[in-house]
Amino acid sequence: MSGFAKREKPKLSGPMNEINVTPMVDVMLVMLIIFMVITPMLSKGISVDLVQTKNPIAMQNADKDDAILVSITKDGKVYLGSDQFNNLSDMGVKVKDRLTTQLDKTVYLKSDSRARFERVVEVIDNLRGFGVDQLGLLTEQIKEAGAAPAAPPPAGI
């Protein structure tokens, strides 16, 4: 017989007395990653392509849960939060009711860049008629693509 000792096979006994937490940790990590990816995508109200400006004013209060957010889509539909309103008077009444319970009396308006300007003015006039004094127009900063130096003009002969 060679110098190797014969290994004994472990005896299989009954059920394990220890909890295997590895699968639970794996599931929790996957759920954490999913929530981290999805959370920034959650936005209030209706998604619109905002008008782009060079010098927008930051309006942090528009991101609060209790902010009053009116949206106008490119086809002229008007939303208060995620509720669509065909009648602007009904929306004005709702906004007025919500303003009575708010500390911040600002109504935030976000309009699609392709929406008709007359529709935006109509919504603003309606809000003003229902007592909205503070109106915030939400815009986006213009993203400047790699500011490469301009080529010098060709030399004249």
Backbone torsions as a table, in degrees:
resi	resn	phi	psi	omega
1	MET	NA	140.9	-177.6
2	SER	-78.6	-179.8	-174.3
3	GLY	-79.4	8.3	180.0
4	PHE	-91.9	134.2	178.6
5	ALA	-82.5	145.2	-179.8
6	LYS	-77.1	128.0	179.5
7	ARG	-81.8	143.3	175.7
8	GLU	-95.0	141.6	176.3
9	LYS	-76.3	137.2	177.8
10	PRO	-66.0	141.8	-179.7
11	LYS	-78.6	133.1	176.2
12	LEU	-82.2	117.9	178.8
13	SER	-105.7	-164.3	-177.1
14	GLY	-68.9	-158.8	-177.1
15	PRO	-65.4	153.9	178.4
16	MET	-72.2	147.3	178.5
17	ASN	-95.3	-0.7	-177.4
18	GLU	-107.7	147.0	177.4
19	ILE	-88.1	132.6	177.5
20	ASN	-91.3	106.4	-175.6
21	VAL	-91.0	-5.5	-177.5
22	THR	-58.1	-47.3	178.5
23	PRO	-62.6	-36.1	179.3
24	MET	-65.7	-41.6	178.5
25	VAL	-64.1	-40.5	178.1
26	ASP	-61.0	-44.6	179.9
27	VAL	-64.8	-42.1	-179.9
28	MET	-64.2	-40.0	178.6
29	LEU	-65.8	-40.2	177.5
30	VAL	-63.6	-42.8	178.9
31	MET	-64.5	-38.9	177.9
32	LEU	-61.4	-44.1	179.6
33	ILE	-64.0	-42.5	179.4
34	ILE	-60.9	-46.2	179.8
35	PHE	-65.8	-35.9	179.2
36	MET	-66.7	-33.3	-179.9
37	VAL	-78.1	-39.7	-173.6
38	ILE	-80.0	-34.8	-174.1
39	THR	-55.3	-44.9	178.4
40	PRO	-65.3	-22.4	-178.8
41	MET	-77.5	-18.4	179.9
42	LEU	-73.0	124.0	179.3
43	SER	-131.6	153.0	179.2
44	LYS	-80.2	144.5	174.7
45	GLY	74.6	-159.8	-177.0
46	ILE	-92.8	142.8	179.7
47	SER	-80.4	125.5	177.5
48	VAL	-134.6	157.0	174.4
49	ASP	-85.2	103.7	-174.8
50	LEU	-67.9	155.5	174.7
51	VAL	-65.6	138.8	-179.1
52	GLN	-100.3	134.0	-179.6
53	THR	-130.8	162.1	-179.7
54	LYS	-79.3	-38.9	-174.9
55	ASN	-127.5	70.8	179.5
56	PRO	-72.9	152.9	176.0
57	ILE	-95.3	129.0	-179.7
58	ALA	-68.8	130.5	178.2
59	MET	-126.0	83.7	-176.5
60	GLN	-66.4	-28.8	-178.0
61	ASN	-68.0	-16.3	179.1
62	ALA	-69.7	-20.0	-179.8
63	ASP	-87.2	-7.2	-179.1
64	LYS	-68.4	154.9	-178.2
65	ASP	-65.6	-31.4	-176.3
66	ASP	-96.4	9.6	179.5
67	ALA	-68.5	142.7	177.7
68	ILE	-90.3	113.8	-173.0
69	LEU	-120.9	117.5	177.7
70	VAL	-107.2	130.7	-178.6
71	SER	-120.3	143.2	175.7
72	ILE	-123.0	122.8	-179.4
73	THR	-85.6	172.3	-177.9
74	LYS	-64.9	-24.8	178.7
75	ASP	-94.1	11.2	172.3
76	GLY	89.3	4.8	177.6
77	LYS	-74.1	142.7	-176.8
78	VAL	-114.8	133.0	-178.6
79	TYR	-125.9	141.4	168.7
80	LEU	-110.3	107.3	-169.9
81	GLY	68.4	-115.8	176.8
82	SER	-115.5	10.3	178.7
83	ASP	-95.5	125.6	-179.7
84	GLN	-83.4	141.1	178.1
85	PHE	-125.7	122.0	174.6
86	ASN	-85.5	-30.1	-179.3
87	ASN	-103.9	116.2	-177.8
88	LEU	-66.7	-26.5	178.5
89	SER	-65.2	-40.3	177.6
90	ASP	-62.8	-41.1	178.9
91	MET	-65.5	-41.3	179.3
92	GLY	-60.2	-40.0	178.1
93	VAL	-64.2	-43.7	178.9
94	LYS	-61.8	-44.4	-179.7
95	VAL	-62.6	-43.3	-179.6
96	LYS	-61.9	-41.5	178.0
97	ASP	-63.4	-41.7	-179.5
98	ARG	-70.6	-31.0	179.4
99	LEU	-67.1	-27.8	-178.7
100	THR	-66.2	-26.6	-178.8
101	THR	-99.4	-0.1	-176.1
102	GLN	-95.0	143.5	170.4
103	LEU	-79.7	-44.2	177.3
104	ASP	-87.1	113.0	-174.7
105	LYS	-88.5	18.4	-179.0
106	THR	-87.4	135.5	172.0
107	VAL	-105.9	129.3	-177.7
108	TYR	-100.6	130.4	-178.2
109	LEU	-115.6	123.5	173.5
110	LYS	-121.4	127.3	-174.8
111	SER	-121.5	143.6	174.9
112	ASP	-66.3	143.2	-177.6
113	SER	-65.2	-19.3	-179.6
114	ARG	-99.8	4.5	178.6
115	ALA	-70.3	148.5	178.9
116	ARG	-68.2	133.5	-176.5
117	PHE	-62.2	-34.9	-179.9
118	GLU	-64.2	-30.9	176.8
119	ARG	-69.5	-40.1	178.3
120	VAL	-63.0	-44.8	179.0
121	VAL	-63.3	-39.9	178.9
122	GLU	-61.5	-42.5	179.0
123	VAL	-66.9	-43.1	178.8
124	ILE	-62.1	-45.1	178.5
125	ASP	-59.7	-41.3	179.8
126	ASN	-64.6	-43.7	178.9
127	LEU	-63.6	-42.1	177.8
128	ARG	-62.2	-37.4	178.4
129	GLY	-64.6	-25.2	178.6
130	PHE	-97.7	17.1	170.9
131	GLY	91.3	16.0	177.3
132	VAL	-81.7	113.5	-179.9
133	ASP	-95.4	-32.6	-177.1
134	GLN	-109.5	117.0	-176.9
135	LEU	-127.2	125.5	177.9
136	GLY	-107.0	124.4	178.0
137	LEU	-96.3	117.6	-176.3
138	LEU	-86.7	130.5	178.2
139	THR	-133.9	177.5	179.8
140	GLU	-121.2	148.5	176.3
141	GLN	-72.3	137.4	175.9
142	ILE	-68.1	127.0	178.4
143	LYS	-87.6	115.8	-179.0
144	GLU	-90.0	121.8	179.0
145	ALA	-72.7	140.6	-179.0
146	GLY	-6.3	101.4	-177.0
147	ALA	-71.9	84.9	178.6
148	ALA	-83.0	145.4	178.9
149	PRO	-63.0	141.1	-179.1
150	ALA	-69.4	144.4	178.7
151	ALA	-71.2	141.2	-180.0
152	PRO	-66.6	148.2	179.8
153	PRO	-65.7	150.6	-179.6
154	PRO	-64.4	143.2	-178.8
155	ALA	-72.1	136.3	179.7
156	GLY	-78.7	152.5	-179.6
157	ILE	-93.1	NA	NA
